[in-house]
Structures are given as C-alpha cells and as structure tokens.
Amino acid sequence: MQSDQPGQGARKDASTVEAFSERIGFAFRDPSLLEEALTHSSFANENPGSVTADNERLEYLGDAVLGFLVAEWLFRRYPDVSEGDLTSLRIFVVRSESLARLGSAWSIGQFLRMGRGEEASGGRLREANLCAAVEAFFGALYLDRGIEPTRQLVRQHLESLAVEIEEQRSIKNAKTYLQEQTQSDLGITPRYQIVDERGPDHERVFVAQVLVGEQIWGEGTGRSKRAAEQAAARAAIVERSL
C-alpha cells in the first residue's frame, strides 16, 4: 500500500535538492536541473510516471564541461608542460576514481534518487554512480548558472587536488622502468596487487605490493591505486638497486 499522501514525494524531492544545494554552497535558479542530476536511471525505470528524467544526459554534458575547465586550469597552471603530459594530468583528474572521491566528500550518494534494487546492492556507494552524479551535477550547474560559477567550483576542487596533481606531474614512471628491467634481466613482467585500503572514502589510502614471479619486491602507499603501485615500484627499484 502506498504510504505517501499526494504531494509528499514531491516535497521530499524538493527538500533533498535543497539540502544538497546547501551542502555544496550553490543555490539553483531551476531546482529541477539539480533534481535531474540526482536521479539515477534505476529510479526512472522503477517510476515510469516520474516527470524527472534520469541524469545520463546531464552526465554527458558535465563530462564535457569538466574536461574543458580542467584542461583550461592545467594549461594556465603549467605553461611549460607538453601536450602529452597535460593530457595525462587531465585524465588523472577526471578519472572515475577521482570524481567518485569528490562525490564521497559531498556525500552525494545519500542524496541520489535510485531504485530499490540499486540501493539494496550498495548503489549509493558505487564508484560509477558517484562519478556519474558528480558529472551530471556539473552539467546541471553549467546550464543553471553559466560558465563562471561552474569554473569557480571546478577551480576549488582542483586546488584541493593541487598536491596530488603536482606529485603526479613529477613522478617518474617507475612501473615502466621496473618492467623494462625485469623483462630484460629475467623475462618476467611485474604484477601488482592492492593488499589494504585505509581511511574514509574521501581520504582513502591504498597499499600495493609489486611481485616479480612469486616474490614481493616492494610495497608502497598512495591516495589512489595507481599512486600506490608507483610507490611500490619505486621501493622495488631502490631495494634491488636497479
């Protein structure tokens, strides 16, 4: 039996949108855009009569907006960095893992409208859903407030990642170097495994080991799996004096 009185669902959706707006510090002129950004496809599928579309179209737009604004920020911040390295940094910033971390910091998962099945299977914490919601949010913000407020929020996010971006820029690709050495000397390609994860979602630290054959050659930590693997490779290079 349906427990909501007429209009109760609409009021709940409105309060959710308002609560999220307050959390991230942006009031939408058109709240329906934010409501759409916070609507997972599973909700639309389970509620075919809903007037709100799911967030997939906004996700598409937000991905493009984010890509442009991140590229612009990197271009201005690193005037002497090559096109290839700028591309690598942009990919590092807008990859699913990074955007999902931002979504976790915003607690965006708790504000998503999603179907019962998706929610029951852990959908509010799923990396793909958090990433998609963040991209959809930036698409909605761009449509609602224009490029400058969107640029401002993207810049805030990038400044919070500045240390990680700088580390990523300066890291020599230890994994490539280690692979070249082990293949040349032993005919073996190193493999990596994540052996531990620590801390809350928005401050997750990963622990990686690099194995050559069945031997553990090095261990390292990082704020992402990729960074942890690079640290493990560097540890192996130092330990083995390669």
MODELLER restraints for C-alpha pairs under 7 A, 6 or more apart:
rsr = mdl.restraints
at = mdl.atoms
rsr.add(forms.Gaussian(group=physical.xy_distance, feature=features.Distance(at['CA:16:A'], at['CA:111:A']), mean=6.23, stdev=0.5))
rsr.add(forms.Gaussian(group=physical.xy_distance, feature=features.Distance(at['CA:17:A'], at['CA:31:A']), mean=6.89, stdev=0.5))
rsr.add(forms.Gaussian(group=physical.xy_distance, feature=features.Distance(at['CA:17:A'], at['CA:34:A']), mean=6.55, stdev=0.5))
rsr.add(forms.Gaussian(group=physical.xy_distance, feature=features.Distance(at['CA:17:A'], at['CA:35:A']), mean=6.01, stdev=0.5))
rsr.add(forms.Gaussian(group=physical.xy_distance, feature=features.Distance(at['CA:20:A'], at['CA:111:A']), mean=6.87, stdev=0.5))
rsr.add(forms.Gaussian(group=physical.xy_distance, feature=features.Distance(at['CA:21:A'], at['CA:27:A']), mean=5.40, stdev=0.5))
rsr.add(forms.Gaussian(group=physical.xy_distance, feature=features.Distance(at['CA:24:A'], at['CA:106:A']), mean=6.94, stdev=0.5))
rsr.add(forms.Gaussian(group=physical.xy_distance, feature=features.Distance(at['CA:28:A'], at['CA:144:A']), mean=6.46, stdev=0.5))
rsr.add(forms.Gaussian(group=physical.xy_distance, feature=features.Distance(at['CA:29:A'], at['CA:144:A']), mean=6.35, stdev=0.5))
rsr.add(forms.Gaussian(group=physical.xy_distance, feature=features.Distance(at['CA:30:A'], at['CA:144:A']), mean=6.42, stdev=0.5))
rsr.add(forms.Gaussian(group=physical.xy_distance, feature=features.Distance(at['CA:33:A'], at['CA:140:A']), mean=5.45, stdev=0.5))
rsr.add(forms.Gaussian(group=physical.xy_distance, feature=features.Distance(at['CA:34:A'], at['CA:137:A']), mean=6.59, stdev=0.5))
rsr.add(forms.Gaussian(group=physical.xy_distance, feature=features.Distance(at['CA:34:A'], at['CA:140:A']), mean=6.01, stdev=0.5))
rsr.add(forms.Gaussian(group=physical.xy_distance, feature=features.Distance(at['CA:36:A'], at['CA:52:A']), mean=5.88, stdev=0.5))
rsr.add(forms.Gaussian(group=physical.xy_distance, feature=features.Distance(at['CA:36:A'], at['CA:53:A']), mean=5.88, stdev=0.5))
rsr.add(forms.Gaussian(group=physical.xy_distance, feature=features.Distance(at['CA:36:A'], at['CA:54:A']), mean=5.79, stdev=0.5))
rsr.add(forms.Gaussian(group=physical.xy_distance, feature=features.Distance(at['CA:36:A'], at['CA:55:A']), mean=5.41, stdev=0.5))
rsr.add(forms.Gaussian(group=physical.xy_distance, feature=features.Distance(at['CA:37:A'], at['CA:55:A']), mean=4.68, stdev=0.5))
rsr.add(forms.Gaussian(group=physical.xy_distance, feature=features.Distance(at['CA:37:A'], at['CA:58:A']), mean=6.40, stdev=0.5))
rsr.add(forms.Gaussian(group=physical.xy_distance, feature=features.Distance(at['CA:37:A'], at['CA:133:A']), mean=6.21, stdev=0.5))
rsr.add(forms.Gaussian(group=physical.xy_distance, feature=features.Distance(at['CA:37:A'], at['CA:136:A']), mean=4.94, stdev=0.5))
rsr.add(forms.Gaussian(group=physical.xy_distance, feature=features.Distance(at['CA:37:A'], at['CA:137:A']), mean=5.27, stdev=0.5))
rsr.add(forms.Gaussian(group=physical.xy_distance, feature=features.Distance(at['CA:37:A'], at['CA:140:A']), mean=6.45, stdev=0.5))
rsr.add(forms.Gaussian(group=physical.xy_distance, feature=features.Distance(at['CA:38:A'], at['CA:55:A']), mean=6.58, stdev=0.5))
rsr.add(forms.Gaussian(group=physical.xy_distance, feature=features.Distance(at['CA:38:A'], at['CA:111:A']), mean=6.79, stdev=0.5))
rsr.add(forms.Gaussian(group=physical.xy_distance, feature=features.Distance(at['CA:38:A'], at['CA:112:A']), mean=4.80, stdev=0.5))
rsr.add(forms.Gaussian(group=physical.xy_distance, feature=features.Distance(at['CA:38:A'], at['CA:113:A']), mean=6.07, stdev=0.5))
rsr.add(forms.Gaussian(group=physical.xy_distance, feature=features.Distance(at['CA:38:A'], at['CA:133:A']), mean=6.21, stdev=0.5))
rsr.add(forms.Gaussian(group=physical.xy_distance, feature=features.Distance(at['CA:39:A'], at['CA:54:A']), mean=4.93, stdev=0.5))
rsr.add(forms.Gaussian(group=physical.xy_distance, feature=features.Distance(at['CA:39:A'], at['CA:55:A']), mean=5.52, stdev=0.5))
rsr.add(forms.Gaussian(group=physical.xy_distance, feature=features.Distance(at['CA:39:A'], at['CA:112:A']), mean=5.85, stdev=0.5))
rsr.add(forms.Gaussian(group=physical.xy_distance, feature=features.Distance(at['CA:39:A'], at['CA:113:A']), mean=4.77, stdev=0.5))
rsr.add(forms.Gaussian(group=physical.xy_distance, feature=features.Distance(at['CA:39:A'], at['CA:114:A']), mean=6.37, stdev=0.5))
rsr.add(forms.Gaussian(group=physical.xy_distance, feature=features.Distance(at['CA:40:A'], at['CA:54:A']), mean=5.42, stdev=0.5))
rsr.add(forms.Gaussian(group=physical.xy_distance, feature=features.Distance(at['CA:40:A'], at['CA:55:A']), mean=6.06, stdev=0.5))
rsr.add(forms.Gaussian(group=physical.xy_distance, feature=features.Distance(at['CA:40:A'], at['CA:112:A']), mean=6.74, stdev=0.5))
rsr.add(forms.Gaussian(group=physical.xy_distance, feature=features.Distance(at['CA:40:A'], at['CA:113:A']), mean=5.92, stdev=0.5))
rsr.add(forms.Gaussian(group=physical.xy_distance, feature=features.Distance(at['CA:40:A'], at['CA:114:A']), mean=5.03, stdev=0.5))
rsr.add(forms.Gaussian(group=physical.xy_distance, feature=features.Distance(at['CA:41:A'], at['CA:54:A']), mean=4.94, stdev=0.5))
rsr.add(forms.Gaussian(group=physical.xy_distance, feature=features.Distance(at['CA:41:A'], at['CA:55:A']), mean=6.95, stdev=0.5))
rsr.add(forms.Gaussian(group=physical.xy_distance, feature=features.Distance(at['CA:42:A'], at['CA:114:A']), mean=5.38, stdev=0.5))
rsr.add(forms.Gaussian(group=physical.xy_distance, feature=features.Distance(at['CA:42:A'], at['CA:115:A']), mean=4.68, stdev=0.5))
rsr.add(forms.Gaussian(group=physical.xy_distance, feature=features.Distance(at['CA:42:A'], at['CA:118:A']), mean=6.65, stdev=0.5))
rsr.add(forms.Gaussian(group=physical.xy_distance, feature=features.Distance(at['CA:43:A'], at['CA:113:A']), mean=6.08, stdev=0.5))
rsr.add(forms.Gaussian(group=physical.xy_distance, feature=features.Distance(at['CA:43:A'], at['CA:114:A']), mean=4.19, stdev=0.5))
rsr.add(forms.Gaussian(group=physical.xy_distance, feature=features.Distance(at['CA:43:A'], at['CA:115:A']), mean=4.21, stdev=0.5))
rsr.add(forms.Gaussian(group=physical.xy_distance, feature=features.Distance(at['CA:44:A'], at['CA:50:A']), mean=6.68, stdev=0.5))
rsr.add(forms.Gaussian(group=physical.xy_distance, feature=features.Distance(at['CA:44:A'], at['CA:53:A']), mean=6.62, stdev=0.5))
rsr.add(forms.Gaussian(group=physical.xy_distance, feature=features.Distance(at['CA:44:A'], at['CA:54:A']), mean=5.94, stdev=0.5))
rsr.add(forms.Gaussian(group=physical.xy_distance, feature=features.Distance(at['CA:46:A'], at['CA:115:A']), mean=6.07, stdev=0.5))
rsr.add(forms.Gaussian(group=physical.xy_distance, feature=features.Distance(at['CA:55:A'], at['CA:136:A']), mean=5.93, stdev=0.5))
rsr.add(forms.Gaussian(group=physical.xy_distance, feature=features.Distance(at['CA:58:A'], at['CA:136:A']), mean=4.43, stdev=0.5))
rsr.add(forms.Gaussian(group=physical.xy_distance, feature=features.Distance(at['CA:58:A'], at['CA:139:A']), mean=5.12, stdev=0.5))
rsr.add(forms.Gaussian(group=physical.xy_distance, feature=features.Distance(at['CA:58:A'], at['CA:140:A']), mean=6.28, stdev=0.5))
rsr.add(forms.Gaussian(group=physical.xy_distance, feature=features.Distance(at['CA:59:A'], at['CA:132:A']), mean=5.76, stdev=0.5))
rsr.add(forms.Gaussian(group=physical.xy_distance, feature=features.Distance(at['CA:59:A'], at['CA:133:A']), mean=6.95, stdev=0.5))
rsr.add(forms.Gaussian(group=physical.xy_distance, feature=features.Distance(at['CA:59:A'], at['CA:135:A']), mean=4.86, stdev=0.5))
rsr.add(forms.Gaussian(group=physical.xy_distance, feature=features.Distance(at['CA:59:A'], at['CA:136:A']), mean=3.79, stdev=0.5))
rsr.add(forms.Gaussian(group=physical.xy_distance, feature=features.Distance(at['CA:59:A'], at['CA:139:A']), mean=6.44, stdev=0.5))
rsr.add(forms.Gaussian(group=physical.xy_distance, feature=features.Distance(at['CA:61:A'], at['CA:139:A']), mean=5.10, stdev=0.5))
rsr.add(forms.Gaussian(group=physical.xy_distance, feature=features.Distance(at['CA:62:A'], at['CA:135:A']), mean=4.54, stdev=0.5))
rsr.add(forms.Gaussian(group=physical.xy_distance, feature=features.Distance(at['CA:62:A'], at['CA:136:A']), mean=5.27, stdev=0.5))
rsr.add(forms.Gaussian(group=physical.xy_distance, feature=features.Distance(at['CA:62:A'], at['CA:137:A']), mean=6.95, stdev=0.5))
rsr.add(forms.Gaussian(group=physical.xy_distance, feature=features.Distance(at['CA:62:A'], at['CA:138:A']), mean=4.93, stdev=0.5))
rsr.add(forms.Gaussian(group=physical.xy_distance, feature=features.Distance(at['CA:62:A'], at['CA:139:A']), mean=3.66, stdev=0.5))
rsr.add(forms.Gaussian(group=physical.xy_distance, feature=features.Distance(at['CA:63:A'], at['CA:135:A']), mean=5.43, stdev=0.5))
rsr.add(forms.Gaussian(group=physical.xy_distance, feature=features.Distance(at['CA:65:A'], at['CA:139:A']), mean=6.76, stdev=0.5))
rsr.add(forms.Gaussian(group=physical.xy_distance, feature=features.Distance(at['CA:69:A'], at['CA:151:A']), mean=6.39, stdev=0.5))
rsr.add(forms.Gaussian(group=physical.xy_distance, feature=features.Distance(at['CA:70:A'], at['CA:90:A']), mean=6.40, stdev=0.5))
rsr.add(forms.Gaussian(group=physical.xy_distance, feature=features.Distance(at['CA:71:A'], at['CA:90:A']), mean=6.14, stdev=0.5))
rsr.add(forms.Gaussian(group=physical.xy_distance, feature=features.Distance(at['CA:74:A'], at['CA:86:A']), mean=6.75, stdev=0.5))
rsr.add(forms.Gaussian(group=physical.xy_distance, feature=features.Distance(at['CA:96:A'], at['CA:128:A']), mean=6.81, stdev=0.5))
rsr.add(forms.Gaussian(group=physical.xy_distance, feature=features.Distance(at['CA:96:A'], at['CA:131:A']), mean=5.51, stdev=0.5))
rsr.add(forms.Gaussian(group=physical.xy_distance, feature=features.Distance(at['CA:97:A'], at['CA:127:A']), mean=6.80, stdev=0.5))
rsr.add(forms.Gaussian(group=physical.xy_distance, feature=features.Distance(at['CA:99:A'], at['CA:131:A']), mean=5.04, stdev=0.5))
rsr.add(forms.Gaussian(group=physical.xy_distance, feature=features.Distance(at['CA:99:A'], at['CA:134:A']), mean=6.60, stdev=0.5))
rsr.add(forms.Gaussian(group=physical.xy_distance, feature=features.Distance(at['CA:100:A'], at['CA:127:A']), mean=5.41, stdev=0.5))
rsr.add(forms.Gaussian(group=physical.xy_distance, feature=features.Distance(at['CA:100:A'], at['CA:130:A']), mean=4.88, stdev=0.5))
rsr.add(forms.Gaussian(group=physical.xy_distance, feature=features.Distance(at['CA:100:A'], at['CA:131:A']), mean=4.51, stdev=0.5))
rsr.add(forms.Gaussian(group=physical.xy_distance, feature=features.Distance(at['CA:101:A'], at['CA:201:A']), mean=6.57, stdev=0.5))
rsr.add(forms.Gaussian(group=physical.xy_distance, feature=features.Distance(at['CA:101:A'], at['CA:202:A']), mean=5.05, stdev=0.5))
rsr.add(forms.Gaussian(group=physical.xy_distance, feature=features.Distance(at['CA:102:A'], at['CA:202:A']), mean=6.91, stdev=0.5))
rsr.add(forms.Gaussian(group=physical.xy_distance, feature=features.Distance(at['CA:103:A'], at['CA:130:A']), mean=5.39, stdev=0.5))
rsr.add(forms.Gaussian(group=physical.xy_distance, feature=features.Distance(at['CA:103:A'], at['CA:131:A']), mean=6.70, stdev=0.5))
rsr.add(forms.Gaussian(group=physical.xy_distance, feature=features.Distance(at['CA:103:A'], at['CA:134:A']), mean=5.95, stdev=0.5))
rsr.add(forms.Gaussian(group=physical.xy_distance, feature=features.Distance(at['CA:104:A'], at['CA:201:A']), mean=6.21, stdev=0.5))
rsr.add(forms.Gaussian(group=physical.xy_distance, feature=features.Distance(at['CA:104:A'], at['CA:202:A']), mean=5.64, stdev=0.5))
rsr.add(forms.Gaussian(group=physical.xy_distance, feature=features.Distance(at['CA:105:A'], at['CA:202:A']), mean=5.24, stdev=0.5))
rsr.add(forms.Gaussian(group=physical.xy_distance, feature=features.Distance(at['CA:108:A'], at['CA:130:A']), mean=6.92, stdev=0.5))
rsr.add(forms.Gaussian(group=physical.xy_distance, feature=features.Distance(at['CA:109:A'], at['CA:124:A']), mean=4.52, stdev=0.5))
rsr.add(forms.Gaussian(group=physical.xy_distance, feature=features.Distance(at['CA:109:A'], at['CA:125:A']), mean=6.19, stdev=0.5))
rsr.add(forms.Gaussian(group=physical.xy_distance, feature=features.Distance(at['CA:109:A'], at['CA:130:A']), mean=6.27, stdev=0.5))
rsr.add(forms.Gaussian(group=physical.xy_distance, feature=features.Distance(at['CA:110:A'], at['CA:124:A']), mean=6.33, stdev=0.5))
rsr.add(forms.Gaussian(group=physical.xy_distance, feature=features.Distance(at['CA:123:A'], at['CA:129:A']), mean=6.79, stdev=0.5))
rsr.add(forms.Gaussian(group=physical.xy_distance, feature=features.Distance(at['CA:138:A'], at['CA:150:A']), mean=6.85, stdev=0.5))
rsr.add(forms.Gaussian(group=physical.xy_distance, feature=features.Distance(at['CA:141:A'], at['CA:150:A']), mean=6.23, stdev=0.5))
rsr.add(forms.Gaussian(group=physical.xy_distance, feature=features.Distance(at['CA:142:A'], at['CA:150:A']), mean=5.74, stdev=0.5))
rsr.add(forms.Gaussian(group=physical.xy_distance, feature=features.Distance(at['CA:174:A'], at['CA:230:A']), mean=5.80, stdev=0.5))
rsr.add(forms.Gaussian(group=physical.xy_distance, feature=features.Distance(at['CA:174:A'], at['CA:233:A']), mean=5.57, stdev=0.5))
rsr.add(forms.Gaussian(group=physical.xy_distance, feature=features.Distance(at['CA:174:A'], at['CA:234:A']), mean=5.57, stdev=0.5))
rsr.add(forms.Gaussian(group=physical.xy_distance, feature=features.Distance(at['CA:175:A'], at['CA:230:A']), mean=5.86, stdev=0.5))
rsr.add(forms.Gaussian(group=physical.xy_distance, feature=features.Distance(at['CA:175:A'], at['CA:233:A']), mean=5.46, stdev=0.5))
rsr.add(forms.Gaussian(group=physical.xy_distance, feature=features.Distance(at['CA:178:A'], at['CA:233:A']), mean=6.49, stdev=0.5))
rsr.add(forms.Gaussian(group=physical.xy_distance, feature=features.Distance(at['CA:178:A'], at['CA:237:A']), mean=6.67, stdev=0.5))
rsr.add(forms.Gaussian(group=physical.xy_distance, feature=features.Distance(at['CA:179:A'], at['CA:189:A']), mean=5.77, stdev=0.5))
rsr.add(forms.Gaussian(group=physical.xy_distance, feature=features.Distance(at['CA:179:A'], at['CA:190:A']), mean=6.10, stdev=0.5))
rsr.add(forms.Gaussian(group=physical.xy_distance, feature=features.Distance(at['CA:182:A'], at['CA:188:A']), mean=5.63, stdev=0.5))
rsr.add(forms.Gaussian(group=physical.xy_distance, feature=features.Distance(at['CA:182:A'], at['CA:189:A']), mean=6.41, stdev=0.5))
rsr.add(forms.Gaussian(group=physical.xy_distance, feature=features.Distance(at['CA:183:A'], at['CA:189:A']), mean=5.84, stdev=0.5))
rsr.add(forms.Gaussian(group=physical.xy_distance, feature=features.Distance(at['CA:188:A'], at['CA:212:A']), mean=6.74, stdev=0.5))
rsr.add(forms.Gaussian(group=physical.xy_distance, feature=features.Distance(at['CA:188:A'], at['CA:213:A']), mean=6.85, stdev=0.5))
rsr.add(forms.Gaussian(group=physical.xy_distance, feature=features.Distance(at['CA:189:A'], at['CA:212:A']), mean=6.87, stdev=0.5))
rsr.add(forms.Gaussian(group=physical.xy_distance, feature=features.Distance(at['CA:190:A'], at['CA:210:A']), mean=6.48, stdev=0.5))
rsr.add(forms.Gaussian(group=physical.xy_distance, feature=features.Distance(at['CA:190:A'], at['CA:211:A']), mean=5.63, stdev=0.5))
rsr.add(forms.Gaussian(group=physical.xy_distance, feature=features.Distance(at['CA:190:A'], at['CA:212:A']), mean=4.79, stdev=0.5))
rsr.add(forms.Gaussian(group=physical.xy_distance, feature=features.Distance(at['CA:191:A'], at['CA:210:A']), mean=5.74, stdev=0.5))
rsr.add(forms.Gaussian(group=physical.xy_distance, feature=features.Distance(at['CA:191:A'], at['CA:211:A']), mean=5.37, stdev=0.5))
rsr.add(forms.Gaussian(group=physical.xy_distance, feature=features.Distance(at['CA:191:A'], at['CA:212:A']), mean=6.64, stdev=0.5))
rsr.add(forms.Gaussian(group=physical.xy_distance, feature=features.Distance(at['CA:192:A'], at['CA:208:A']), mean=6.72, stdev=0.5))
rsr.add(forms.Gaussian(group=physical.xy_distance, feature=features.Distance(at['CA:192:A'], at['CA:209:A']), mean=5.69, stdev=0.5))
rsr.add(forms.Gaussian(group=physical.xy_distance, feature=features.Distance(at['CA:192:A'], at['CA:210:A']), mean=4.56, stdev=0.5))
rsr.add(forms.Gaussian(group=physical.xy_distance, feature=features.Distance(at['CA:192:A'], at['CA:211:A']), mean=6.21, stdev=0.5))
rsr.add(forms.Gaussian(group=physical.xy_distance, feature=features.Distance(at['CA:192:A'], at['CA:229:A']), mean=6.66, stdev=0.5))
rsr.add(forms.Gaussian(group=physical.xy_distance, feature=features.Distance(at['CA:193:A'], at['CA:208:A']), mean=5.59, stdev=0.5))
rsr.add(forms.Gaussian(group=physical.xy_distance, feature=features.Distance(at['CA:193:A'], at['CA:209:A']), mean=5.49, stdev=0.5))
rsr.add(forms.Gaussian(group=physical.xy_distance, feature=features.Distance(at['CA:193:A'], at['CA:210:A']), mean=6.66, stdev=0.5))
rsr.add(forms.Gaussian(group=physical.xy_distance, feature=features.Distance(at['CA:194:A'], at['CA:206:A']), mean=6.89, stdev=0.5))
rsr.add(forms.Gaussian(group=physical.xy_distance, feature=features.Distance(at['CA:194:A'], at['CA:207:A']), mean=5.73, stdev=0.5))
rsr.add(forms.Gaussian(group=physical.xy_distance, feature=features.Distance(at['CA:194:A'], at['CA:208:A']), mean=4.37, stdev=0.5))
rsr.add(forms.Gaussian(group=physical.xy_distance, feature=features.Distance(at['CA:194:A'], at['CA:209:A']), mean=6.50, stdev=0.5))
rsr.add(forms.Gaussian(group=physical.xy_distance, feature=features.Distance(at['CA:195:A'], at['CA:207:A']), mean=5.72, stdev=0.5))
rsr.add(forms.Gaussian(group=physical.xy_distance, feature=features.Distance(at['CA:195:A'], at['CA:208:A']), mean=5.74, stdev=0.5))
rsr.add(forms.Gaussian(group=physical.xy_distance, feature=features.Distance(at['CA:195:A'], at['CA:209:A']), mean=6.97, stdev=0.5))
rsr.add(forms.Gaussian(group=physical.xy_distance, feature=features.Distance(at['CA:196:A'], at['CA:206:A']), mean=5.92, stdev=0.5))
rsr.add(forms.Gaussian(group=physical.xy_distance, feature=features.Distance(at['CA:196:A'], at['CA:207:A']), mean=5.04, stdev=0.5))
rsr.add(forms.Gaussian(group=physical.xy_distance, feature=features.Distance(at['CA:197:A'], at['CA:204:A']), mean=6.72, stdev=0.5))
rsr.add(forms.Gaussian(group=physical.xy_distance, feature=features.Distance(at['CA:197:A'], at['CA:205:A']), mean=5.69, stdev=0.5))
rsr.add(forms.Gaussian(group=physical.xy_distance, feature=features.Distance(at['CA:197:A'], at['CA:206:A']), mean=4.61, stdev=0.5))
rsr.add(forms.Gaussian(group=physical.xy_distance, feature=features.Distance(at['CA:197:A'], at['CA:207:A']), mean=6.28, stdev=0.5))
rsr.add(forms.Gaussian(group=physical.xy_distance, feature=features.Distance(at['CA:198:A'], at['CA:204:A']), mean=5.68, stdev=0.5))
rsr.add(forms.Gaussian(group=physical.xy_distance, feature=features.Distance(at['CA:198:A'], at['CA:205:A']), mean=5.07, stdev=0.5))
rsr.add(forms.Gaussian(group=physical.xy_distance, feature=features.Distance(at['CA:198:A'], at['CA:206:A']), mean=6.44, stdev=0.5))
rsr.add(forms.Gaussian(group=physical.xy_distance, feature=features.Distance(at['CA:199:A'], at['CA:205:A']), mean=6.23, stdev=0.5))
rsr.add(forms.Gaussian(group=physical.xy_distance, feature=features.Distance(at['CA:204:A'], at['CA:223:A']), mean=6.00, stdev=0.5))
rsr.add(forms.Gaussian(group=physical.xy_distance, feature=features.Distance(at['CA:205:A'], at['CA:221:A']), mean=6.69, stdev=0.5))
rsr.add(forms.Gaussian(group=physical.xy_distance, feature=features.Distance(at['CA:205:A'], at['CA:222:A']), mean=5.60, stdev=0.5))
rsr.add(forms.Gaussian(group=physical.xy_distance, feature=features.Distance(at['CA:205:A'], at['CA:223:A']), mean=4.70, stdev=0.5))
rsr.add(forms.Gaussian(group=physical.xy_distance, feature=features.Distance(at['CA:205:A'], at['CA:224:A']), mean=6.75, stdev=0.5))
rsr.add(forms.Gaussian(group=physical.xy_distance, feature=features.Distance(at['CA:206:A'], at['CA:221:A']), mean=5.47, stdev=0.5))
rsr.add(forms.Gaussian(group=physical.xy_distance, feature=features.Distance(at['CA:206:A'], at['CA:222:A']), mean=5.43, stdev=0.5))
rsr.add(forms.Gaussian(group=physical.xy_distance, feature=features.Distance(at['CA:206:A'], at['CA:223:A']), mean=6.14, stdev=0.5))
rsr.add(forms.Gaussian(group=physical.xy_distance, feature=features.Distance(at['CA:206:A'], at['CA:224:A']), mean=6.19, stdev=0.5))
rsr.add(forms.Gaussian(group=physical.xy_distance, feature=features.Distance(at['CA:206:A'], at['CA:225:A']), mean=5.86, stdev=0.5))
rsr.add(forms.Gaussian(group=physical.xy_distance, feature=features.Distance(at['CA:206:A'], at['CA:228:A']), mean=6.00, stdev=0.5))
rsr.add(forms.Gaussian(group=physical.xy_distance, feature=features.Distance(at['CA:207:A'], at['CA:220:A']), mean=5.74, stdev=0.5))
rsr.add(forms.Gaussian(group=physical.xy_distance, feature=features.Distance(at['CA:207:A'], at['CA:221:A']), mean=4.46, stdev=0.5))
rsr.add(forms.Gaussian(group=physical.xy_distance, feature=features.Distance(at['CA:207:A'], at['CA:222:A']), mean=6.79, stdev=0.5))
rsr.add(forms.Gaussian(group=physical.xy_distance, feature=features.Distance(at['CA:207:A'], at['CA:228:A']), mean=5.85, stdev=0.5))
rsr.add(forms.Gaussian(group=physical.xy_distance, feature=features.Distance(at['CA:208:A'], at['CA:219:A']), mean=5.62, stdev=0.5))
rsr.add(forms.Gaussian(group=physical.xy_distance, feature=features.Distance(at['CA:208:A'], at['CA:220:A']), mean=5.44, stdev=0.5))
rsr.add(forms.Gaussian(group=physical.xy_distance, feature=features.Distance(at['CA:208:A'], at['CA:221:A']), mean=6.23, stdev=0.5))
rsr.add(forms.Gaussian(group=physical.xy_distance, feature=features.Distance(at['CA:208:A'], at['CA:228:A']), mean=5.33, stdev=0.5))
rsr.add(forms.Gaussian(group=physical.xy_distance, feature=features.Distance(at['CA:208:A'], at['CA:229:A']), mean=5.42, stdev=0.5))
rsr.add(forms.Gaussian(group=physical.xy_distance, feature=features.Distance(at['CA:208:A'], at['CA:232:A']), mean=6.15, stdev=0.5))
rsr.add(forms.Gaussian(group=physical.xy_distance, feature=features.Distance(at['CA:209:A'], at['CA:216:A']), mean=6.61, stdev=0.5))
rsr.add(forms.Gaussian(group=physical.xy_distance, feature=features.Distance(at['CA:209:A'], at['CA:218:A']), mean=5.71, stdev=0.5))
rsr.add(forms.Gaussian(group=physical.xy_distance, feature=features.Distance(at['CA:209:A'], at['CA:219:A']), mean=4.36, stdev=0.5))
rsr.add(forms.Gaussian(group=physical.xy_distance, feature=features.Distance(at['CA:209:A'], at['CA:220:A']), mean=6.57, stdev=0.5))
rsr.add(forms.Gaussian(group=physical.xy_distance, feature=features.Distance(at['CA:209:A'], at['CA:229:A']), mean=6.95, stdev=0.5))
rsr.add(forms.Gaussian(group=physical.xy_distance, feature=features.Distance(at['CA:209:A'], at['CA:232:A']), mean=5.72, stdev=0.5))
rsr.add(forms.Gaussian(group=physical.xy_distance, feature=features.Distance(at['CA:210:A'], at['CA:216:A']), mean=5.84, stdev=0.5))
rsr.add(forms.Gaussian(group=physical.xy_distance, feature=features.Distance(at['CA:210:A'], at['CA:217:A']), mean=5.78, stdev=0.5))
rsr.add(forms.Gaussian(group=physical.xy_distance, feature=features.Distance(at['CA:210:A'], at['CA:218:A']), mean=5.42, stdev=0.5))
rsr.add(forms.Gaussian(group=physical.xy_distance, feature=features.Distance(at['CA:210:A'], at['CA:219:A']), mean=6.41, stdev=0.5))
rsr.add(forms.Gaussian(group=physical.xy_distance, feature=features.Distance(at['CA:210:A'], at['CA:232:A']), mean=5.88, stdev=0.5))
rsr.add(forms.Gaussian(group=physical.xy_distance, feature=features.Distance(at['CA:210:A'], at['CA:233:A']), mean=6.40, stdev=0.5))
rsr.add(forms.Gaussian(group=physical.xy_distance, feature=features.Distance(at['CA:211:A'], at['CA:217:A']), mean=5.62, stdev=0.5))
rsr.add(forms.Gaussian(group=physical.xy_distance, feature=features.Distance(at['CA:217:A'], at['CA:236:A']), mean=5.08, stdev=0.5))
rsr.add(forms.Gaussian(group=physical.xy_distance, feature=features.Distance(at['CA:218:A'], at['CA:232:A']), mean=4.95, stdev=0.5))
rsr.add(forms.Gaussian(group=physical.xy_distance, feature=features.Distance(at['CA:218:A'], at['CA:233:A']), mean=6.35, stdev=0.5))
rsr.add(forms.Gaussian(group=physical.xy_distance, feature=features.Distance(at['CA:218:A'], at['CA:235:A']), mean=5.11, stdev=0.5))
rsr.add(forms.Gaussian(group=physical.xy_distance, feature=features.Distance(at['CA:218:A'], at['CA:236:A']), mean=4.34, stdev=0.5))
rsr.add(forms.Gaussian(group=physical.xy_distance, feature=features.Distance(at['CA:219:A'], at['CA:232:A']), mean=4.22, stdev=0.5))
rsr.add(forms.Gaussian(group=physical.xy_distance, feature=features.Distance(at['CA:219:A'], at['CA:235:A']), mean=6.36, stdev=0.5))
rsr.add(forms.Gaussian(group=physical.xy_distance, feature=features.Distance(at['CA:220:A'], at['CA:228:A']), mean=5.26, stdev=0.5))
rsr.add(forms.Gaussian(group=physical.xy_distance, feature=features.Distance(at['CA:220:A'], at['CA:229:A']), mean=6.61, stdev=0.5))
rsr.add(forms.Gaussian(group=physical.xy_distance, feature=features.Distance(at['CA:220:A'], at['CA:231:A']), mean=4.53, stdev=0.5))
rsr.add(forms.Gaussian(group=physical.xy_distance, feature=features.Distance(at['CA:220:A'], at['CA:232:A']), mean=4.02, stdev=0.5))
rsr.add(forms.Gaussian(group=physical.xy_distance, feature=features.Distance(at['CA:220:A'], at['CA:235:A']), mean=6.83, stdev=0.5))
rsr.add(forms.Gaussian(group=physical.xy_distance, feature=features.Distance(at['CA:221:A'], at['CA:228:A']), mean=4.34, stdev=0.5))
rsr.add(forms.Gaussian(group=physical.xy_distance, feature=features.Distance(at['CA:221:A'], at['CA:231:A']), mean=6.20, stdev=0.5))
rsr.add(forms.Gaussian(group=physical.xy_distance, feature=features.Distance(at['CA:222:A'], at['CA:228:A']), mean=4.09, stdev=0.5))
